[in-house]
Amino acid sequence: MSKKMEKIKKFQILAIMLTVCLATSLAFNVYQFLNRECEPSETSGAKTFVYEWSPGELVVLGQQKITNETLRLELTFKWEEEALSINATINDNDYDTLDYMSLVFDRNGNEVIDVGLEDGPYIFFAGNLTCTAYIILDKTGKVYGITYLPPKESTYHNCTFTEGEGYTFNIRIPKSELSEVKANMVHFYFTDKNVPSLEELESYWVSVMFEGWQ
């Protein structure tokens, strides 16, 4: 089996796990939205947002199992001549090609992350792949489902991993793709693929929605 086919197979397995687990979480109303207050810092036209999650048992309480230390996310947005440049660092303690982050912009300005492809989710895998994602997630944090189409090489980002520091995602989204975004709000989501069991899947992600990125 070729490496490309192996990657696709891994993605398919992960998609099934996510769909099953998220459907279960709907029934128990497990997924609560982590909407945290954060005043962005601004330097030379760039805006930086920082969020942290303590290690623990329940992501619904602002905790996580991704690392045994405080998980720290730093996101910097900067408009360039023809693109929005985004630098994201997150101190995951191990590497996997299927670890990923996503950004979803509220394109129609209704303060909700809409069903399917309406808000045009971006998915950035650690292995420098991307794919089309169908997401159903509302402002309260209820996640109803997420499924993937086969992955492809990303033209949007490059991801590197440094031992002891974690991931750095360097992302460039063409201005033309964001010209009709009507709200200054974005949803961030990060998933660590190293899940011991299907039942524990909800502990291996963090999520936050914030305003002011523009």
Backbone torsions as a table, in degrees:
resi	resn	phi	psi	omega
1	MET	NA	132.9	-178.4
2	SER	-70.5	160.6	178.7
3	LYS	-61.4	-36.9	179.7
4	LYS	-63.1	-42.8	179.5
5	MET	-67.5	-36.1	177.9
6	GLU	-63.0	-41.4	178.6
7	LYS	-63.2	-43.9	-179.7
8	ILE	-62.2	-41.0	179.5
9	LYS	-62.7	-41.9	178.4
10	LYS	-61.7	-41.3	178.8
11	PHE	-63.3	-40.5	-179.8
12	GLN	-63.3	-41.8	178.8
13	ILE	-63.8	-44.1	179.7
14	LEU	-63.4	-39.4	179.8
15	ALA	-62.3	-41.1	178.7
16	ILE	-63.8	-44.8	179.3
17	MET	-59.4	-45.0	-178.5
18	LEU	-65.4	-43.6	-178.1
19	THR	-62.2	-45.2	-179.9
20	VAL	-64.2	-47.4	-176.1
21	CYS	-66.6	-41.3	-178.2
22	LEU	-70.1	-32.7	175.3
23	ALA	-65.3	-38.9	177.1
24	THR	-65.3	-41.1	-177.9
25	SER	-65.0	-28.5	175.9
26	LEU	-62.0	-44.2	-177.9
27	ALA	-61.6	-35.3	-177.5
28	PHE	-100.2	1.3	180.0
29	ASN	53.2	43.2	-176.1
30	VAL	-76.1	-38.4	-171.5
31	TYR	-78.3	107.3	174.7
32	GLN	-105.6	143.7	-173.9
33	PHE	-80.4	129.6	178.5
34	LEU	-91.1	87.8	-179.9
35	ASN	-102.3	104.3	-172.0
36	ARG	-111.4	145.1	177.3
37	GLU	-75.5	133.1	178.5
38	CYS	-155.3	118.8	175.8
39	GLU	-84.7	119.5	-178.0
40	PRO	-69.0	145.5	171.2
41	SER	-95.5	147.3	-174.7
42	GLU	-128.6	126.4	178.5
43	THR	-138.0	123.2	176.8
44	SER	51.3	43.7	177.4
45	GLY	82.4	-4.0	178.7
46	ALA	-97.2	142.8	177.7
47	LYS	-115.4	129.0	-177.0
48	THR	-117.7	133.3	178.0
49	PHE	-119.8	137.4	-179.7
50	VAL	-127.0	130.9	177.5
51	TYR	-133.1	148.1	-179.6
52	GLU	-135.0	146.7	176.7
53	TRP	-129.7	130.6	179.6
54	SER	-76.3	152.5	174.9
55	PRO	-71.5	146.0	-179.3
56	GLY	172.9	-160.7	-173.0
57	GLU	-95.0	-35.4	-170.0
58	LEU	-123.2	121.2	177.4
59	VAL	-67.9	-24.2	-178.8
60	VAL	-67.8	-15.3	177.9
61	LEU	-103.4	16.4	-180.0
62	GLY	82.0	22.8	179.3
63	GLN	-114.4	175.4	-176.3
64	GLN	-161.6	163.9	177.2
65	LYS	-116.3	12.6	-178.3
66	ILE	-66.0	-40.1	178.0
67	THR	-143.0	156.7	179.0
68	ASN	-81.0	-3.7	175.8
69	GLU	-109.8	177.3	176.4
70	THR	-63.4	127.1	177.7
71	LEU	-82.9	126.7	-175.6
72	ARG	-121.5	124.2	176.1
73	LEU	-109.4	132.4	173.1
74	GLU	-129.0	122.4	-177.7
75	LEU	-121.1	125.6	177.7
76	THR	-119.9	126.3	179.0
77	PHE	-110.4	134.2	177.2
78	LYS	-148.2	128.7	177.2
79	TRP	-78.7	126.7	172.7
80	GLU	-106.2	-176.9	-174.1
81	GLU	-59.3	-41.5	-176.0
82	GLU	-126.8	7.9	-176.4
83	ALA	-155.5	159.9	168.6
84	LEU	-92.7	118.8	179.0
85	SER	-93.9	130.0	-179.9
86	ILE	-128.1	126.4	174.5
87	ASN	-114.5	122.1	-178.5
88	ALA	-125.6	126.8	175.2
89	THR	-120.3	139.3	177.5
90	ILE	-147.0	129.6	-168.3
91	ASN	-87.5	52.0	170.6
92	ASP	-59.8	142.7	-173.7
93	ASN	-93.0	0.5	175.7
94	ASP	-149.1	160.4	-174.8
95	TYR	-105.0	139.9	170.0
96	ASP	-150.4	136.3	-177.2
97	THR	-60.0	-23.3	-177.1
98	LEU	-94.0	-4.1	169.8
99	ASP	-60.4	143.2	-178.2
100	TYR	-152.6	157.2	169.3
101	MET	-121.3	153.2	176.5
102	SER	-132.6	151.8	173.0
103	LEU	-128.0	132.1	177.8
104	VAL	-128.4	117.1	178.7
105	PHE	-90.5	140.6	178.1
106	ASP	-78.0	84.6	-171.1
107	ARG	-66.7	-37.1	-175.8
108	ASN	-95.9	-0.6	173.5
109	GLY	72.7	24.5	-178.7
110	ASN	-95.1	7.8	177.3
111	GLU	63.3	26.7	177.7
112	VAL	-139.3	141.9	171.0
113	ILE	-82.6	113.1	-167.3
114	ASP	-82.0	164.1	-180.0
115	VAL	-60.4	140.9	170.5
116	GLY	68.0	-128.9	-172.8
117	LEU	-103.5	5.2	-172.2
118	GLU	-58.7	-38.3	179.4
119	ASP	-94.4	6.0	172.9
120	GLY	57.7	61.1	-179.3
121	PRO	-59.4	141.9	172.5
122	TYR	-107.0	130.1	179.7
123	ILE	-117.6	123.9	-176.8
124	PHE	-121.7	107.1	-179.1
125	PHE	-86.7	151.6	179.6
126	ALA	-61.3	-28.1	179.6
127	GLY	-82.5	16.7	177.6
128	ASN	62.4	34.9	172.8
129	LEU	-114.0	163.7	173.5
130	THR	-141.0	170.8	177.1
131	CYS	-161.2	165.7	174.4
132	THR	-80.0	132.8	-177.7
133	ALA	-124.7	135.1	174.4
134	TYR	-100.0	114.8	-174.6
135	ILE	-118.9	138.8	171.6
136	ILE	-125.0	103.7	-175.9
137	LEU	-152.3	125.5	-177.3
138	ASP	-103.8	177.6	-173.2
139	LYS	-62.5	-26.1	-178.6
140	THR	-79.4	-9.1	177.8
141	GLY	97.4	3.8	177.0
142	LYS	-73.0	119.9	-179.3
143	VAL	-102.1	115.3	-176.7
144	TYR	-96.0	-17.9	179.4
145	GLY	168.8	155.1	174.2
146	ILE	-153.4	126.9	178.4
147	THR	-133.5	155.9	-175.8
148	TYR	-117.2	151.6	164.7
149	LEU	-96.8	166.1	-177.2
150	PRO	-53.1	140.9	-176.7
151	PRO	-74.0	161.3	176.0
152	LYS	-145.9	164.0	178.6
153	GLU	-62.0	135.4	-175.9
154	SER	-83.6	135.2	172.1
155	THR	-101.2	1.0	-176.0
156	TYR	-98.2	-27.7	-169.3
157	HIS	-148.5	164.1	170.4
158	ASN	-133.3	133.2	-178.1
159	CYS	-120.2	135.4	175.1
160	THR	-125.7	154.2	178.7
161	PHE	-126.5	131.7	178.2
162	THR	-121.7	126.2	179.8
163	GLU	-57.9	131.0	179.5
164	GLY	87.0	-13.7	-179.6
165	GLU	-119.7	-34.3	177.6
166	GLY	101.4	-151.1	-173.9
167	TYR	-91.0	146.8	166.2
168	THR	-127.4	118.8	176.3
169	PHE	-104.4	119.3	173.2
170	ASN	-104.5	116.2	-170.1
171	ILE	-123.7	140.2	173.7
172	ARG	-133.5	116.4	178.8
173	ILE	-110.0	122.5	-178.7
174	PRO	-54.9	138.6	178.8
175	LYS	-55.4	-34.7	-177.7
176	SER	-60.0	-28.4	-179.3
177	GLU	-80.3	-13.9	-177.4
178	LEU	-115.4	4.7	-174.1
179	SER	-63.8	-25.3	-177.4
180	GLU	-104.3	9.5	176.9
181	VAL	-66.4	125.4	-171.7
182	LYS	-101.5	-6.8	-177.6
183	ALA	-129.9	147.1	-178.4
184	ASN	-89.9	43.2	-175.1
185	MET	-128.2	143.2	179.5
186	VAL	-142.7	147.5	177.7
187	HIS	-108.6	129.5	177.6
188	PHE	-111.6	143.5	-179.0
189	TYR	-146.5	133.5	176.7
190	PHE	-131.5	134.6	179.3
191	THR	-126.0	132.0	174.6
192	ASP	-95.7	123.9	-174.0
193	LYS	-72.0	-20.8	-173.6
194	ASN	-76.6	75.0	-177.1
195	VAL	-102.1	119.1	-178.9
196	PRO	-61.6	-38.4	-178.3
197	SER	-150.7	159.9	-178.2
198	LEU	-60.6	-35.5	-176.9
199	GLU	-66.1	-24.5	-176.0
200	GLU	-97.4	7.1	-171.9
201	LEU	-57.3	-37.3	-175.5
202	GLU	-67.5	-13.1	179.9
203	SER	-86.6	-5.3	-173.8
204	TYR	-110.7	30.4	174.8
205	TRP	-142.3	156.1	171.9
206	VAL	-133.8	154.7	-173.3
207	SER	-150.7	145.7	175.5
208	VAL	-156.9	142.8	173.3
209	MET	-115.5	136.4	-178.5
210	PHE	-147.6	165.3	-178.7
211	GLU	-116.2	160.6	172.5
212	GLY	101.1	8.3	-176.7
213	TRP	-67.1	-27.1	-177.2
214	GLN	-73.7	NA	NA
